[in-house]
Amino acid sequence: MTESIKVGGDIISFCSRCQLSLAHILVSLGPDSLPAKVICKTCKAEHRHKVAKKASVKKAKTARKSKGTTSARKLKKEESVQMNLERWTRLVSEKTPIKYSVRTLFKQSDVVDHSSFGIGLVESLMEDDKINVLFRTESKVLVHNK
């Protein structure tokens, strides 16, 4: 595992801002030559390295057996979030992103490239000058067509 880990290289880590296991850039190694700090390639947040989320999904399945329905609901929610993420990824990858500007007119199903929030999908037109955009981790109301 440690033979391919080097500063500046890619590593899968759990991002606390995105709430997903994503590709990160390794910034520093700890004294034991294990990953210490990483930068998320999606949201650009710098944080300490956290093991990819797959390990905690296994814990949730184990907990479900001992705790009953509470963990089962949590697991079902995680599966639903994963399905929505896969659907979002598929829809976003089908179109070329349009650089976001307040002056640009967007329509439903357009893919937006926002400088702060990243890539998003226009879910709906709210008013003449507002759109509801679904980004990877949240939905935002943005102004357009000004």
N, C-alpha and C positions, 0 to 999 in steps of 0.2 A: 504494500500500500504506500509506504513512504518513499519508495524509490522513484515514483513518477511525480511526486509533489515538489514543486519549486516555486519560489516567489515570482509573481508575474504570470504564473500558469493558471489554468482553469480548474475549478473544483466545484462540486455540487455541495451546496450548503443550504440550511434552512434560513430564509430571510424573514426576520421578525416584522418588517414593514409590509412585505408582500404576502406574508403568511403562507408561503409555498417553498418547496425545495427547488431551487433554481441554480443556474450557472453563476458562479462568482469568480472574481479575480483574487488570487491569493496575494495579500499585502505583506504579511509577516508570519514567521514561524516562531513558535515558542521555544523555550530552552531545551525541550525534549524533542525538537525537530518535527513537532506536529503543528498543523495549521492553527494560527492564533487569530489573525484579523483578515477579513475579506471585504470586498466591495461587490455589491449586487450589480450584475450586468443589466438588470431590468430597471430598478429604481435608483441606482447609484448610491445607495446607503452603505456606509461603512460600519461594520459591527464585528463582534467576535465570531469566530467560526462555530457553527452548531451543526451537529450531525444531521444528515438529510432526514426528512420527515418519515421515511419508510419504517424506521425503527420504532417511532412512536405509534404508528398505525398498528404494528404488531402488539404493542402494549395495550392499545385500546381493545383489540380483539380478545386478549387474555383477560382484561378487566371485565369485558362483557360477560364472560362466563361466571365470574364471581359476584358482580354487582347487579346483574339483571338488566332491566329495560333502560335505565339511564344511559349506560354505555352503548347499548344497542341503538338508541336514538342518536347519540353523538356520532357513532360510526355511520349510520344512515345519512346524517347531515354531511359528513365528510365525503361520502360517495356522491351525494347530490352536488356538492361544490365541485368535485372533480369532473362530473359530467358537464356542468355548466362551463367550467374552464376549458374542457375539450371542445365544446360547441363554440365558445368564444374564439378559441385559437383557430378552429376550422374556418369560421366566418371571416376573421381578420386576415387570414392567409390567402383568401380567395381574391382580395382586391388590393390595389396599390393605395397606400396611405396618402391622404391629402394633408399638406402642412396646415396646421390650425392657424387661423387668423380671424380676428373679430369681423373683418370685412368680407370674408369668404361666405358664400351661401352654401349650406350643407343640406342634404336630404337624407331621409331615412335609409339606413343600411350603408351609409358612407363610412369609410375607415379614416379616422383622424389621427394625425401625428402631432401630439401636443408636447411642447418643450418641457413642461413640468410633470405631467401625468403619464406620458408615454403614448402608446398606441391604444386607440379606443374605437368603439363601434357606436354609431349614432343609432340609438334605440327608437327615439321618437322626437317629433317636432312639438314643442310645448306651446309656444306663442310665435308671433311673427319674428321675434329676434332671439329666441331661446331654443336650445336643443338639449336633450338628455343623452349623455354619452356614457357608455359602459366601458370602463377601463378594466385592467386585469383584476384589481382587487376591490374596486368601488365604482359607484355611479356618480357622475357629476353633471350639474346643469351649467352649460356654457352659453355665452352670448355669441351670435353670429349675424351676418348680413347687415352690418352697420355701415 
